[in-house]
Amino acid sequence: MSVRVAKPILELLNIHPELFESFWGGTILYWIVRILIVFPAYQILLLIFGALFFQFRFFWEFEKKILSRMGFKRFFNDDK
């Protein structure tokens, strides 16, 4: 689902593969940009679908664990 959401976002931002053709490694650069857009979209959609199915707390804890492992631990204040 997040991959499908990324395409309209890329089009809204006017980011197309042709833009990167003039750069060395342009295809790789385009996919890096695309992944950087897909990842946050995935995180947000995961929480939205978790809330729709009354599993928000589970997915929120899952998000915190994943993001903490990626170096965003300082954004979550767990007093456990």
PDB file of N, CA, C and O in Angstrom:
ATOM      1  N   MET A   1       0.816  -1.195   0.000  1.00  0.00           N
ATOM      2  CA  MET A   1       0.000   0.000   0.000  1.00  0.00           C
ATOM      3  C   MET A   1       0.857   1.256   0.000  1.00  0.00           C
ATOM      4  O   MET A   1       0.557   2.216  -0.710  1.00  0.00           O
ATOM      5  N   SER A   2       1.930   1.255   0.798  1.00  0.00           N
ATOM      6  CA  SER A   2       2.770   2.453   0.873  1.00  0.00           C
ATOM      7  C   SER A   2       3.477   2.725  -0.449  1.00  0.00           C
ATOM      8  O   SER A   2       3.764   3.877  -0.774  1.00  0.00           O
ATOM      9  N   VAL A   3       3.759   1.673  -1.212  1.00  0.00           N
ATOM     10  CA  VAL A   3       4.380   1.867  -2.521  1.00  0.00           C
ATOM     11  C   VAL A   3       3.398   2.548  -3.465  1.00  0.00           C
ATOM     12  O   VAL A   3       3.796   3.369  -4.292  1.00  0.00           O
ATOM     13  N   ARG A   4       2.146   2.218  -3.347  1.00  0.00           N
ATOM     14  CA  ARG A   4       1.129   2.864  -4.181  1.00  0.00           C
ATOM     15  C   ARG A   4       0.901   4.317  -3.769  1.00  0.00           C
ATOM     16  O   ARG A   4       0.573   5.158  -4.605  1.00  0.00           O
ATOM     17  N   VAL A   5       1.072   4.606  -2.500  1.00  0.00           N
ATOM     18  CA  VAL A   5       0.920   5.974  -2.017  1.00  0.00           C
ATOM     19  C   VAL A   5       2.114   6.829  -2.452  1.00  0.00           C
ATOM     20  O   VAL A   5       1.974   8.030  -2.682  1.00  0.00           O
ATOM     21  N   ALA A   6       3.279   6.203  -2.561  1.00  0.00           N
ATOM     22  CA  ALA A   6       4.487   6.953  -2.921  1.00  0.00           C
ATOM     23  C   ALA A   6       4.407   7.527  -4.334  1.00  0.00           C
ATOM     24  O   ALA A   6       4.909   8.623  -4.583  1.00  0.00           O
ATOM     25  N   LYS A   7       3.788   6.805  -5.254  1.00  0.00           N
ATOM     26  CA  LYS A   7       3.724   7.287  -6.638  1.00  0.00           C
ATOM     27  C   LYS A   7       3.004   8.636  -6.752  1.00  0.00           C
ATOM     28  O   LYS A   7       3.553   9.552  -7.366  1.00  0.00           O
ATOM     29  N   PRO A   8       1.805   8.799  -6.190  1.00  0.00           N
ATOM     30  CA  PRO A   8       1.174  10.118  -6.260  1.00  0.00           C
ATOM     31  C   PRO A   8       1.968  11.210  -5.535  1.00  0.00           C
ATOM     32  O   PRO A   8       1.969  12.367  -5.955  1.00  0.00           O
ATOM     33  N   ILE A   9       2.640  10.834  -4.446  1.00  0.00           N
ATOM     34  CA  ILE A   9       3.456  11.816  -3.731  1.00  0.00           C
ATOM     35  C   ILE A   9       4.612  12.267  -4.626  1.00  0.00           C
ATOM     36  O   ILE A   9       4.910  13.459  -4.710  1.00  0.00           O
ATOM     37  N   LEU A  10       5.258  11.314  -5.289  1.00  0.00           N
ATOM     38  CA  LEU A  10       6.344  11.659  -6.202  1.00  0.00           C
ATOM     39  C   LEU A  10       5.852  12.534  -7.347  1.00  0.00           C
ATOM     40  O   LEU A  10       6.531  13.478  -7.752  1.00  0.00           O
ATOM     41  N   GLU A  11       4.680  12.220  -7.862  1.00  0.00           N
ATOM     42  CA  GLU A  11       4.129  13.039  -8.943  1.00  0.00           C
ATOM     43  C   GLU A  11       3.746  14.425  -8.448  1.00  0.00           C
ATOM     44  O   GLU A  11       3.916  15.408  -9.170  1.00  0.00           O
ATOM     45  N   LEU A  12       3.235  14.517  -7.231  1.00  0.00           N
ATOM     46  CA  LEU A  12       2.900  15.805  -6.653  1.00  0.00           C
ATOM     47  C   LEU A  12       4.155  16.672  -6.496  1.00  0.00           C
ATOM     48  O   LEU A  12       4.120  17.880  -6.728  1.00  0.00           O
ATOM     49  N   LEU A  13       5.251  16.042  -6.103  1.00  0.00           N
ATOM     50  CA  LEU A  13       6.521  16.744  -5.953  1.00  0.00           C
ATOM     51  C   LEU A  13       7.274  16.883  -7.274  1.00  0.00           C
ATOM     52  O   LEU A  13       8.364  17.454  -7.321  1.00  0.00           O
ATOM     53  N   ASN A  14       6.681  16.352  -8.347  1.00  0.00           N
ATOM     54  CA  ASN A  14       7.258  16.409  -9.697  1.00  0.00           C
ATOM     55  C   ASN A  14       8.621  15.718  -9.752  1.00  0.00           C
ATOM     56  O   ASN A  14       9.573  16.243 -10.329  1.00  0.00           O
ATOM     57  N   ILE A  15       8.698  14.543  -9.147  1.00  0.00           N
ATOM     58  CA  ILE A  15       9.919  13.742  -9.161  1.00  0.00           C
ATOM     59  C   ILE A  15       9.667  12.532 -10.046  1.00  0.00           C
ATOM     60  O   ILE A  15       8.863  11.658  -9.720  1.00  0.00           O
ATOM     61  N   HIS A  16      10.376  12.499 -11.179  1.00  0.00           N
ATOM     62  CA  HIS A  16      10.242  11.417 -12.156  1.00  0.00           C
ATOM     63  C   HIS A  16      11.619  10.844 -12.442  1.00  0.00           C
ATOM     64  O   HIS A  16      12.620  11.536 -12.261  1.00  0.00           O
ATOM     65  N   PRO A  17      11.691   9.595 -12.885  1.00  0.00           N
ATOM     66  CA  PRO A  17      13.006   8.996 -13.179  1.00  0.00           C
ATOM     67  C   PRO A  17      13.792   9.796 -14.229  1.00  0.00           C
ATOM     68  O   PRO A  17      15.022   9.818 -14.200  1.00  0.00           O
ATOM     69  N   GLU A  18      13.088  10.441 -15.139  1.00  0.00           N
ATOM     70  CA  GLU A  18      13.756  11.204 -16.187  1.00  0.00           C
ATOM     71  C   GLU A  18      14.558  12.378 -15.619  1.00  0.00           C
ATOM     72  O   GLU A  18      15.538  12.819 -16.219  1.00  0.00           O
ATOM     73  N   LEU A  19      14.134  12.874 -14.465  1.00  0.00           N
ATOM     74  CA  LEU A  19      14.856  13.979 -13.821  1.00  0.00           C
ATOM     75  C   LEU A  19      16.284  13.589 -13.455  1.00  0.00           C
ATOM     76  O   LEU A  19      17.174  14.440 -13.436  1.00  0.00           O
ATOM     77  N   PHE A  20      16.505  12.332 -13.168  1.00  0.00           N
ATOM     78  CA  PHE A  20      17.786  11.859 -12.670  1.00  0.00           C
ATOM     79  C   PHE A  20      18.667  11.275 -13.762  1.00  0.00           C
ATOM     80  O   PHE A  20      19.778  10.831 -13.474  1.00  0.00           O
ATOM     81  N   GLU A  21      18.198  11.263 -15.020  1.00  0.00           N
ATOM     82  CA  GLU A  21      18.967  10.668 -16.105  1.00  0.00           C
ATOM     83  C   GLU A  21      20.274  11.397 -16.358  1.00  0.00           C
ATOM     84  O   GLU A  21      21.249  10.776 -16.782  1.00  0.00           O
ATOM     85  N   SER A  22      20.317  12.687 -16.111  1.00  0.00           N
ATOM     86  CA  SER A  22      21.530  13.454 -16.389  1.00  0.00           C
ATOM     87  C   SER A  22      22.607  13.253 -15.324  1.00  0.00           C
ATOM     88  O   SER A  22      23.760  13.625 -15.544  1.00  0.00           O
ATOM     89  N   PHE A  23      22.261  12.681 -14.196  1.00  0.00           N
ATOM     90  CA  PHE A  23      23.225  12.443 -13.125  1.00  0.00           C
ATOM     91  C   PHE A  23      23.883  11.084 -13.289  1.00  0.00           C
ATOM     92  O   PHE A  23      23.279  10.139 -13.794  1.00  0.00           O
ATOM     93  N   TRP A  24      25.150  11.005 -12.845  1.00  0.00           N
ATOM     94  CA  TRP A  24      25.807   9.715 -12.797  1.00  0.00           C
ATOM     95  C   TRP A  24      25.140   8.904 -11.691  1.00  0.00           C
ATOM     96  O   TRP A  24      25.030   9.383 -10.562  1.00  0.00           O
ATOM     97  N   GLY A  25      24.702   7.710 -11.985  1.00  0.00           N
ATOM     98  CA  GLY A  25      23.999   6.894 -10.996  1.00  0.00           C
ATOM     99  C   GLY A  25      22.592   7.412 -10.730  1.00  0.00           C
ATOM    100  O   GLY A  25      22.053   7.236  -9.637  1.00  0.00           O
ATOM    101  N   GLY A  26      22.003   8.047 -11.731  1.00  0.00           N
ATOM    102  CA  GLY A  26      20.695   8.660 -11.575  1.00  0.00           C
ATOM    103  C   GLY A  26      19.596   7.691 -11.188  1.00  0.00           C
ATOM    104  O   GLY A  26      18.718   8.025 -10.392  1.00  0.00           O
ATOM    105  N   THR A  27      19.642   6.485 -11.752  1.00  0.00           N
ATOM    106  CA  THR A  27      18.619   5.488 -11.423  1.00  0.00           C
ATOM    107  C   THR A  27      18.686   5.124  -9.947  1.00  0.00           C
ATOM    108  O   THR A  27      17.659   5.003  -9.278  1.00  0.00           O
ATOM    109  N   ILE A  28      19.892   4.955  -9.454  1.00  0.00           N
ATOM    110  CA  ILE A  28      20.058   4.620  -8.040  1.00  0.00           C
ATOM    111  C   ILE A  28      19.595   5.783  -7.163  1.00  0.00           C
ATOM    112  O   ILE A  28      18.945   5.577  -6.138  1.00  0.00           O
ATOM    113  N   LEU A  29      19.933   6.997  -7.571  1.00  0.00           N
ATOM    114  CA  LEU A  29      19.515   8.182  -6.816  1.00  0.00           C
ATOM    115  C   LEU A  29      17.989   8.300  -6.773  1.00  0.00           C
ATOM    116  O   LEU A  29      17.413   8.634  -5.738  1.00  0.00           O
ATOM    117  N   TYR A  30      17.344   8.023  -7.905  1.00  0.00           N
ATOM    118  CA  TYR A  30      15.879   8.068  -7.950  1.00  0.00           C
ATOM    119  C   TYR A  30      15.281   7.061  -6.964  1.00  0.00           C
ATOM    120  O   TYR A  30      14.335   7.383  -6.244  1.00  0.00           O
ATOM    121  N   TRP A  31      15.826   5.852  -6.930  1.00  0.00           N
ATOM    122  CA  TRP A  31      15.274   4.830  -6.037  1.00  0.00           C
ATOM    123  C   TRP A  31      15.548   5.143  -4.584  1.00  0.00           C
ATOM    124  O   TRP A  31      14.744   4.799  -3.717  1.00  0.00           O
ATOM    125  N   ILE A  32      16.664   5.789  -4.298  1.00  0.00           N
ATOM    126  CA  ILE A  32      16.931   6.209  -2.921  1.00  0.00           C
ATOM    127  C   ILE A  32      15.888   7.237  -2.486  1.00  0.00           C
ATOM    128  O   ILE A  32      15.350   7.155  -1.382  1.00  0.00           O
ATOM    129  N   VAL A  33      15.607   8.203  -3.355  1.00  0.00           N
ATOM    130  CA  VAL A  33      14.585   9.212  -3.051  1.00  0.00           C
ATOM    131  C   VAL A  33      13.231   8.542  -2.873  1.00  0.00           C
ATOM    132  O   VAL A  33      12.478   8.888  -1.963  1.00  0.00           O
ATOM    133  N   ARG A  34      12.925   7.600  -3.724  1.00  0.00           N
ATOM    134  CA  ARG A  34      11.637   6.898  -3.631  1.00  0.00           C
ATOM    135  C   ARG A  34      11.517   6.126  -2.317  1.00  0.00           C
ATOM    136  O   ARG A  34      10.466   6.140  -1.677  1.00  0.00           O
ATOM    137  N   ILE A  35      12.589   5.459  -1.923  1.00  0.00           N
ATOM    138  CA  ILE A  35      12.566   4.710  -0.667  1.00  0.00           C
ATOM    139  C   ILE A  35      12.424   5.659   0.517  1.00  0.00           C
ATOM    140  O   ILE A  35      11.729   5.346   1.484  1.00  0.00           O
ATOM    141  N   LEU A  36      13.071   6.805   0.449  1.00  0.00           N
ATOM    142  CA  LEU A  36      12.955   7.793   1.527  1.00  0.00           C
ATOM    143  C   LEU A  36      11.539   8.340   1.641  1.00  0.00           C
ATOM    144  O   LEU A  36      11.158   8.850   2.694  1.00  0.00           O
ATOM    145  N   ILE A  37      10.763   8.244   0.583  1.00  0.00           N
ATOM    146  CA  ILE A  37       9.359   8.660   0.631  1.00  0.00           C
ATOM    147  C   ILE A  37       8.476   7.487   1.056  1.00  0.00           C
ATOM    148  O   ILE A  37       7.513   7.677   1.800  1.00  0.00           O
ATOM    149  N   VAL A  38       8.792   6.289   0.596  1.00  0.00           N
ATOM    150  CA  VAL A  38       7.982   5.113   0.920  1.00  0.00           C
ATOM    151  C   VAL A  38       8.074   4.774   2.406  1.00  0.00           C
ATOM    152  O   VAL A  38       7.069   4.405   3.013  1.00  0.00           O
ATOM    153  N   PHE A  39       9.252   4.891   2.999  1.00  0.00           N
ATOM    154  CA  PHE A  39       9.417   4.493   4.392  1.00  0.00           C
ATOM    155  C   PHE A  39       8.506   5.263   5.346  1.00  0.00           C
ATOM    156  O   PHE A  39       7.799   4.633   6.133  1.00  0.00           O
ATOM    157  N   PRO A  40       8.488   6.616   5.312  1.00  0.00           N
ATOM    158  CA  PRO A  40       7.565   7.321   6.217  1.00  0.00           C
ATOM    159  C   PRO A  40       6.091   7.039   5.883  1.00  0.00           C
ATOM    160  O   PRO A  40       5.248   6.982   6.777  1.00  0.00           O
ATOM    161  N   ALA A  41       5.794   6.865   4.599  1.00  0.00           N
ATOM    162  CA  ALA A  41       4.416   6.550   4.213  1.00  0.00           C
ATOM    163  C   ALA A  41       4.005   5.211   4.827  1.00  0.00           C
ATOM    164  O   ALA A  41       2.877   5.060   5.298  1.00  0.00           O
ATOM    165  N   TYR A  42       4.914   4.249   4.820  1.00  0.00           N
ATOM    166  CA  TYR A  42       4.634   2.945   5.419  1.00  0.00           C
ATOM    167  C   TYR A  42       4.369   3.078   6.915  1.00  0.00           C
ATOM    168  O   TYR A  42       3.428   2.483   7.439  1.00  0.00           O
ATOM    169  N   GLN A  43       5.194   3.853   7.591  1.00  0.00           N
ATOM    170  CA  GLN A  43       5.039   4.016   9.035  1.00  0.00           C
ATOM    171  C   GLN A  43       3.684   4.638   9.382  1.00  0.00           C
ATOM    172  O   GLN A  43       3.012   4.202  10.317  1.00  0.00           O
ATOM    173  N   ILE A  44       3.304   5.637   8.636  1.00  0.00           N
ATOM    174  CA  ILE A  44       2.022   6.316   8.880  1.00  0.00           C
ATOM    175  C   ILE A  44       0.847   5.406   8.561  1.00  0.00           C
ATOM    176  O   ILE A  44      -0.115   5.333   9.325  1.00  0.00           O
ATOM    177  N   LEU A  45       0.925   4.712   7.431  1.00  0.00           N
ATOM    178  CA  LEU A  45      -0.163   3.802   7.060  1.00  0.00           C
ATOM    179  C   LEU A  45      -0.302   2.656   8.053  1.00  0.00           C
ATOM    180  O   LEU A  45      -1.413   2.204   8.332  1.00  0.00           O
ATOM    181  N   LEU A  46       0.816   2.189   8.584  1.00  0.00           N
ATOM    182  CA  LEU A  46       0.762   1.119   9.573  1.00  0.00           C
ATOM    183  C   LEU A  46      -0.031   1.550  10.803  1.00  0.00           C
ATOM    184  O   LEU A  46      -0.840   0.786  11.329  1.00  0.00           O
ATOM    185  N   LEU A  47       0.206   2.772  11.253  1.00  0.00           N
ATOM    186  CA  LEU A  47      -0.536   3.287  12.406  1.00  0.00           C
ATOM    187  C   LEU A  47      -2.007   3.520  12.070  1.00  0.00           C
ATOM    188  O   LEU A  47      -2.879   3.247  12.895  1.00  0.00           O
ATOM    189  N   ILE A  48      -2.289   4.018  10.878  1.00  0.00           N
ATOM    190  CA  ILE A  48      -3.682   4.264  10.474  1.00  0.00           C
ATOM    191  C   ILE A  48      -4.456   2.954  10.419  1.00  0.00           C
ATOM    192  O   ILE A  48      -5.558   2.858  10.961  1.00  0.00           O
ATOM    193  N   PHE A  49      -3.882   1.941   9.764  1.00  0.00           N
ATOM    194  CA  PHE A  49      -4.578   0.655   9.678  1.00  0.00           C
ATOM    195  C   PHE A  49      -4.664  -0.024  11.035  1.00  0.00           C
ATOM    196  O   PHE A  49      -5.645  -0.707  11.328  1.00  0.00           O
ATOM    197  N   GLY A  50      -3.644   0.159  11.863  1.00  0.00           N
ATOM    198  CA  GLY A  50      -3.709  -0.373  13.227  1.00  0.00           C
ATOM    199  C   GLY A  50      -4.850   0.247  14.006  1.00  0.00           C
ATOM    200  O   GLY A  50      -5.542  -0.445  14.753  1.00  0.00           O
ATOM    201  N   ALA A  51      -5.054   1.560  13.836  1.00  0.00           N
ATOM    202  CA  ALA A  51      -6.150   2.241  14.528  1.00  0.00           C
ATOM    203  C   ALA A  51      -7.503   1.779  13.983  1.00  0.00           C
ATOM    204  O   ALA A  51      -8.453   1.603  14.745  1.00  0.00           O
ATOM    205  N   LEU A  52      -7.589   1.586  12.678  1.00  0.00           N
ATOM    206  CA  LEU A  52      -8.855   1.136  12.084  1.00  0.00           C
ATOM    207  C   LEU A  52      -9.279  -0.231  12.605  1.00  0.00           C
ATOM    208  O   LEU A  52     -10.470  -0.507  12.746  1.00  0.00           O
ATOM    209  N   PHE A  53      -8.302  -1.082  12.891  1.00  0.00           N
ATOM    210  CA  PHE A  53      -8.613  -2.426  13.377  1.00  0.00           C
ATOM    211  C   PHE A  53      -8.413  -2.551  14.888  1.00  0.00           C
ATOM    212  O   PHE A  53      -8.234  -3.649  15.416  1.00  0.00           O
ATOM    213  N   PHE A  54      -8.447  -1.389  15.582  1.00  0.00           N
ATOM    214  CA  PHE A  54      -8.377  -1.339  17.046  1.00  0.00           C
ATOM    215  C   PHE A  54      -7.115  -2.007  17.600  1.00  0.00           C
ATOM    216  O   PHE A  54      -7.147  -2.632  18.660  1.00  0.00           O
ATOM    217  N   GLN A  55      -6.012  -1.866  16.872  1.00  0.00           N
ATOM    218  CA  GLN A  55      -4.731  -2.413  17.314  1.00  0.00           C
ATOM    219  C   GLN A  55      -3.662  -1.325  17.363  1.00  0.00           C
ATOM    220  O   GLN A  55      -2.474  -1.602  17.191  1.00  0.00           O
ATOM    221  N   PHE A  56      -4.093  -0.084  17.598  1.00  0.00           N
ATOM    222  CA  PHE A  56      -3.167   1.038  17.558  1.00  0.00           C
ATOM    223  C   PHE A  56      -2.036   0.889  18.572  1.00  0.00           C
ATOM    224  O   PHE A  56      -0.876   1.142  18.246  1.00  0.00           O
ATOM    225  N   ARG A  57      -2.362   0.484  19.787  1.00  0.00           N
ATOM    226  CA  ARG A  57      -1.338   0.374  20.834  1.00  0.00           C
ATOM    227  C   ARG A  57      -0.252  -0.621  20.425  1.00  0.00           C
ATOM    228  O   ARG A  57       0.936  -0.353  20.607  1.00  0.00           O
ATOM    229  N   PHE A  58      -0.653  -1.756  19.879  1.00  0.00           N
ATOM    230  CA  PHE A  58       0.325  -2.759  19.440  1.00  0.00           C
ATOM    231  C   PHE A  58       1.243  -2.178  18.362  1.00  0.00           C
ATOM    232  O   PHE A  58       2.464  -2.310  18.446  1.00  0.00           O
ATOM    233  N   PHE A  59       0.656  -1.539  17.355  1.00  0.00           N
ATOM    234  CA  PHE A  59       1.464  -1.007  16.264  1.00  0.00           C
ATOM    235  C   PHE A  59       2.279   0.207  16.690  1.00  0.00           C
ATOM    236  O   PHE A  59       3.361   0.438  16.151  1.00  0.00           O
ATOM    237  N   TRP A  60       1.783   0.985  17.644  1.00  0.00           N
ATOM    238  CA  TRP A  60       2.557   2.107  18.153  1.00  0.00           C
ATOM    239  C   TRP A  60       3.802   1.597  18.872  1.00  0.00           C
ATOM    240  O   TRP A  60       4.887   2.150  18.690  1.00  0.00           O
ATOM    241  N   GLU A  61       3.664   0.557  19.682  1.00  0.00           N
ATOM    242  CA  GLU A  61       4.822  -0.042  20.350  1.00  0.00           C
ATOM    243  C   GLU A  61       5.788  -0.628  19.327  1.00  0.00           C
ATOM    244  O   GLU A  61       7.004  -0.523  19.483  1.00  0.00           O
ATOM    245  N   PHE A  62       5.249  -1.241  18.287  1.00  0.00           N
ATOM    246  CA  PHE A  62       6.071  -1.792  17.208  1.00  0.00           C
ATOM    247  C   PHE A  62       6.854  -0.672  16.512  1.00  0.00           C
ATOM    248  O   PHE A  62       8.047  -0.818  16.250  1.00  0.00           O
ATOM    249  N   GLU A  63       6.185   0.433  16.218  1.00  0.00           N
ATOM    250  CA  GLU A  63       6.833   1.588  15.583  1.00  0.00           C
ATOM    251  C   GLU A  63       7.947   2.131  16.462  1.00  0.00           C
ATOM    252  O   GLU A  63       9.041   2.417  15.974  1.00  0.00           O
ATOM    253  N   LYS A  64       7.678   2.274  17.751  1.00  0.00           N
ATOM    254  CA  LYS A  64       8.689   2.792  18.658  1.00  0.00           C
ATOM    255  C   LYS A  64       9.910   1.879  18.700  1.00  0.00           C
ATOM    256  O   LYS A  64      11.045   2.353  18.736  1.00  0.00           O
ATOM    257  N   LYS A  65       9.673   0.576  18.695  1.00  0.00           N
ATOM    258  CA  LYS A  65      10.781  -0.368  18.724  1.00  0.00           C
ATOM    259  C   LYS A  65      11.619  -0.269  17.449  1.00  0.00           C
ATOM    260  O   LYS A  65      12.848  -0.228  17.515  1.00  0.00           O
ATOM    261  N   ILE A  66      10.969  -0.232  16.307  1.00  0.00           N
ATOM    262  CA  ILE A  66      11.677  -0.148  15.030  1.00  0.00           C
ATOM    263  C   ILE A  66      12.445   1.163  14.930  1.00  0.00           C
ATOM    264  O   ILE A  66      13.627   1.165  14.586  1.00  0.00           O
ATOM    265  N   LEU A  67      11.784   2.277  15.227  1.00  0.00           N
ATOM    266  CA  LEU A  67      12.438   3.578  15.102  1.00  0.00           C
ATOM    267  C   LEU A  67      13.552   3.754  16.136  1.00  0.00           C
ATOM    268  O   LEU A  67      14.545   4.427  15.862  1.00  0.00           O
ATOM    269  N   SER A  68      13.399   3.163  17.305  1.00  0.00           N
ATOM    270  CA  SER A  68      14.459   3.223  18.315  1.00  0.00           C
ATOM    271  C   SER A  68      15.703   2.501  17.819  1.00  0.00           C
ATOM    272  O   SER A  68      16.823   2.967  18.028  1.00  0.00           O
ATOM    273  N   ARG A  69      15.508   1.375  17.171  1.00  0.00           N
ATOM    274  CA  ARG A  69      16.640   0.619  16.633  1.00  0.00           C
ATOM    275  C   ARG A  69      17.328   1.360  15.494  1.00  0.00           C
ATOM    276  O   ARG A  69      18.498   1.112  15.199  1.00  0.00           O
ATOM    277  N   MET A  70      16.598   2.270  14.855  1.00  0.00           N
ATOM    278  CA  MET A  70      17.172   3.034  13.748  1.00  0.00           C
ATOM    279  C   MET A  70      17.831   4.326  14.228  1.00  0.00           C
ATOM    280  O   MET A  70      18.360   5.084  13.415  1.00  0.00           O
ATOM    281  N   GLY A  71      17.806   4.587  15.521  1.00  0.00           N
ATOM    282  CA  GLY A  71      18.488   5.747  16.055  1.00  0.00           C
ATOM    283  C   GLY A  71      17.587   6.893  16.465  1.00  0.00           C
ATOM    284  O   GLY A  71      18.080   7.978  16.775  1.00  0.00           O
ATOM    285  N   PHE A  72      16.288   6.683  16.476  1.00  0.00           N
ATOM    286  CA  PHE A  72      15.337   7.722  16.866  1.00  0.00           C
ATOM    287  C   PHE A  72      14.862   7.539  18.308  1.00  0.00           C
ATOM    288  O   PHE A  72      13.779   7.999  18.670  1.00  0.00           O
ATOM    289  N   LYS A  73      15.663   6.876  19.119  1.00  0.00           N
ATOM    290  CA  LYS A  73      15.263   6.552  20.478  1.00  0.00           C
ATOM    291  C   LYS A  73      14.980   7.794  21.322  1.00  0.00           C
ATOM    292  O   LYS A  73      14.115   7.765  22.198  1.00  0.00           O
ATOM    293  N   ARG A  74      15.698   8.873  21.065  1.00  0.00           N
ATOM    294  CA  ARG A  74      15.533  10.086  21.881  1.00  0.00           C
ATOM    295  C   ARG A  74      14.157  10.729  21.728  1.00  0.00           C
ATOM    296  O   ARG A  74      13.779  11.564  22.550  1.00  0.00           O
ATOM    297  N   PHE A  75      13.411  10.363  20.708  1.00  0.00           N
ATOM    298  CA  PHE A  75      12.087  10.935  20.497  1.00  0.00           C
ATOM    299  C   PHE A  75      10.999  10.239  21.311  1.00  0.00           C
ATOM    300  O   PHE A  75       9.870  10.722  21.392  1.00  0.00           O
ATOM    301  N   PHE A  76      11.346   9.103  21.910  1.00  0.00           N
ATOM    302  CA  PHE A  76      10.366   8.344  22.680  1.00  0.00           C
ATOM    303  C   PHE A  76      10.787   8.303  24.125  1.00  0.00           C
ATOM    304  O   PHE A  76      11.832   7.744  24.460  1.00  0.00           O
ATOM    305  N   ASN A  77       9.991   8.883  24.972  1.00  0.00           N
ATOM    306  CA  ASN A  77      10.288   8.932  26.395  1.00  0.00           C
ATOM    307  C   ASN A  77       9.509   7.826  27.085  1.00  0.00           C
ATOM    308  O   ASN A  77       8.350   8.011  27.458  1.00  0.00           O
ATOM    309  N   ASP A  78      10.146   6.679  27.253  1.00  0.00           N
ATOM    310  CA  ASP A  78       9.497   5.556  27.933  1.00  0.00           C
ATOM    311  C   ASP A  78       9.932   5.531  29.389  1.00  0.00           C
ATOM    312  O   ASP A  78      11.117   5.382  29.688  1.00  0.00           O
ATOM    313  N   ASP A  79       8.986   5.676  30.279  1.00  0.00           N
ATOM    314  CA  ASP A  79       9.260   5.638  31.715  1.00  0.00           C
ATOM    315  C   ASP A  79       8.877   4.299  32.303  1.00  0.00           C
ATOM    316  O   ASP A  79       8.247   4.247  33.359  1.00  0.00           O
ATOM    317  N   LYS A  80       9.240   3.226  31.648  1.00  0.00           N
ATOM    318  CA  LYS A  80       8.870   1.895  32.104  1.00  0.00           C
ATOM    319  C   LYS A  80       9.885   1.368  33.077  1.00  0.00           C
ATOM    320  O   LYS A  80       9.742   0.251  33.574  1.00  0.00           O
TER     321      LYS A  80
END
